[in-house]
Each structure stands twice: as structure tokens, then as C-alpha cells.
């Protein structure tokens, strides 16, 4: 493995950090409190190429490889304090754009990818249902074959970007008796008769990332909007999850680095008992652990990206990265609050928000328990 970055890659990362620090952090406390996704900031990110990462230039992307992409997302996480915005973009990048790129027809790629890369269109990924979360194989949304297409009925819930989406990649069964063999993917556009979205759901963290339901009531979808062949849905879903788990937490590395620097700065300047609190081993040990987590998580992330760039399967490594990075972010967020003491508990100091945002990483893209199951299965257990 070679993680020697080129001058161009490092310049791209630095430009993204400076852009994020200047353009994306204004009114962050208020936006978090109100749970508002900034469409303006979404468009700004698109304009500098973030939404086009890992997408070929012919479809409006920047044609960055996966290693470059995780490096840039790491820089975005360092410069941007809006974890919800970053998560919402990641949800589109890996679970909507990537499946269309890998499994879509040329017509579908040309129609949807340029609009998503430019920020004109926001995509959502609809798998989870009221009765099937981690057990994705038990989905109940139906797709009945009719002349010229399919009629969808069912509800998807806890869907990132749902309240603001312009298009949704949705999974439904064309034949429940076939189990996973009946699951098929569809691209459903906003405004389609019978397709509705719910209002934004209030949640603990990542509040600027909208979440809601996708509702299908006798919704006709033309055959040309089916993604891949009938019965390919679970293959498409599993592929998108491998890409997502490989990359969606890259921004956490940047956030953890910023978190570490802020904690070191505070430990050097905050004085108690006539000395900086960093002189107390209980504080310095926490900071040392934060540094170890940061560097080990970064190496694991880069390894997974390297495997994907090399065209190798990374199901096991992606599960390990998803599990480890998400758990590390939670623990380092707790340590940051302890280091900052009472101030870390206060909203205005913007330390407690990182903890609230970090908890989501234990749940989305497969819970930590699901990642343990995947790892155990690959170890033959």
C-alpha cells in the first residue's frame, strides 16, 4: 500500500479545508437548533466538485479515484463543522450516485448524474421500512408489474434526504415469494403521481441532514426507471453498502483531527491548581488516546480505499472500518467533553454537538452490531 499523496491531491484537500472554514460554518448553532439543511451550502459544495467526487467527467464529475475522494472528504470534515450537511452529501454520493454509475443504463447516467454532481438534484436511498431496518431482506414494499412499468406500494422510513429529495433510489419486491430474489431497484422522481415524502423528522444529532419517509401509493414507475434487471436489487444494495462503509466516515477523520487540536489547545490554556490542565495525567492520557484513535482509524480508512481503488473486494475491511471509525468518533467526542469540562457541555462552545452527531455513526449504513456480524461471518464463525 502506498499512501504518498501527490502535490495536486494535497492542494485539493487544502483548498477544500479553506473553502469549508470560510463558507460552511456560519450560523451553525442556529441551523443545528432548527434542523435546517442549507441548500445554498449544498450548491457551494457542488460548485467546487465535492458532489462530483468519484464520478467520471463525462457525467459532470471530477473523476477522482477513491483514495483521493476519502482524502478530500477528510479535509471537508476538518474544515466544516456541519456534520449533517456532510452526511447528507455522503448519502447521495455513495448510495445513489454510485449505484447509478455502476448499474444504470447510459440514459440514466446521463440524465441523473450531471444534475446531482451540479447540486441541482438531491437524491435519497430508500431501503429501510417500518418493519425492516437491519433486516433489509424482509422489506414489504411491492412493485407490481403492469403494462409499460411497475406500480409501487409501500413506505420507506428513516430515509436521509427524503424531505428534500428530487429523486429516490427505491427497493421493492416484484415477487415476495422469491425473497431477496424478488428485490428490484427503481428510480422515482419527485412529482411522480402516488409518490409523497414526509416532513423532516426531529432527531438527536446530524440535525441539518433531513430525514423522513418515502410513501408510495399506486405509484407508476416506467420500465425505463428500473435500475438494473429484475431481482438485482440486493446486489445493487450490497454494492452500495460496501462503497458507503468504505467512504462515508472519511469526514469523521477530519472532525476527529479538529477535535483533537481544539482539546490540546484548551488543555494548554485552561489552568487549574496553578498549572495547565494538560499537566494532569488524567487529561493528557485522554488526549493521547484521541491521537491513537485518529491515526489508527485513518490508516484503516486508507487501506479500505486502497483495496477499492485496486479493484479488490473489501467487504470485511469496509465493515471493520465502519465499526472502528464510528466507535472512535463517539469515544473521542466523549473525551473532548470531559477535557472541556462544563464548557464542553454548553451549546455555544460547539463541543457537545460533535457527540450528538457521532452517535448516528453507530446506526446508519448498518449498525455496529451488524458490522460485528459481517466480520464474524467472514472469519468463518
NORRAQUI-V53007 format. One record per backbone hydrogen bond with DSSP energy under -1.0 kcal/mol. NH is the residue of the N-H (numbers start at 0). CO is the residue of the C=O. Records with the same first field share a line. If there is no record, write none. Layout:
# NORRAQUI-V53007
NH: CO ; CO
This chain:
# NORRAQUI-V53007
9: 5
10: 6
11: 7
12: 8
13: 9
14: 10
15: 11
16: 12
17: 13
18: 14
19: 15
20: 16
21: 17
22: 18
23: 19
27: 24
30: 26
31: 27
32: 28
33: 29
34: 30
35: 30
41: 37
42: 38
43: 39
44: 40
45: 41
46: 42
47: 43
48: 45
49: 44
52: 49
54: 51
58: 55
59: 56
60: 55
61: 51
62: 54
68: 64
69: 65
70: 66
71: 67
72: 68
73: 69
74: 70
75: 71
76: 72
77: 73
78: 74
79: 75
82: 80
85: 81
86: 82
87: 83
88: 84
89: 85
90: 86
91: 87
92: 88
93: 89
94: 90
95: 91
96: 91
97: 92
99: 95
100: 96
101: 97
102: 98
103: 99
108: 104
109: 105
110: 106
111: 107
112: 108
115: 111
116: 112
117: 113
119: 114
120: 114
123: 166
125: 168
128: 131
131: 128
135: 133
137: 134
138: 135
141: 152
142: 172
143: 150
145: 148
148: 145
149: 220
150: 143
151: 218
152: 141
153: 215
155: 213
156: 127
158: 211
160: 209
161: 158
163: 160
165: 121
166: 121
167: 187
168: 123
169: 185
170: 125
171: 183
172: 140
173: 181
177: 174
178: 175
180: 177
181: 178
183: 171
185: 169
186: 224
187: 167
189: 165
191: 188
194: 191
195: 214
197: 212
200: 210
208: 205
211: 158
213: 155
214: 195
215: 153
216: 193
218: 151
220: 149
222: 147
224: 221
225: 222
226: 184
231: 228
232: 182
235: 231
236: 232
237: 233
238: 234
239: 235
240: 236
241: 237
242: 238
243: 239
244: 240
245: 241
246: 242
247: 243
249: 246
251: 248
253: 249
254: 250
255: 251
256: 252
257: 253
258: 254
259: 255
260: 256
261: 257
262: 258
263: 259
264: 260
265: 261
266: 262
267: 263
268: 264
269: 265
271: 274
276: 269
277: 266
278: 275
279: 276
282: 279
283: 279
284: 280
286: 282
287: 283
288: 284
289: 285
290: 286
291: 287
292: 288
293: 289
294: 290
295: 291
296: 292
297: 293
298: 294
299: 295
300: 296
301: 297
302: 298
303: 299
304: 300
305: 301
306: 302
307: 303
308: 304
309: 305
310: 307
311: 306
317: 313
318: 314
319: 315
320: 316
321: 317
322: 318
323: 319
324: 320
325: 321
326: 322
327: 323
328: 324
329: 325
330: 326
331: 327
332: 328
333: 329
334: 330
335: 331
336: 332
337: 333
338: 334
339: 335
340: 336
342: 339
345: 342
348: 345
349: 346
355: 351
356: 352
357: 353
358: 354
360: 357
361: 358
362: 359
363: 359
367: 361
370: 366
371: 367
372: 368
373: 369
374: 370
375: 371
376: 372
377: 373
378: 374
379: 376
380: 375
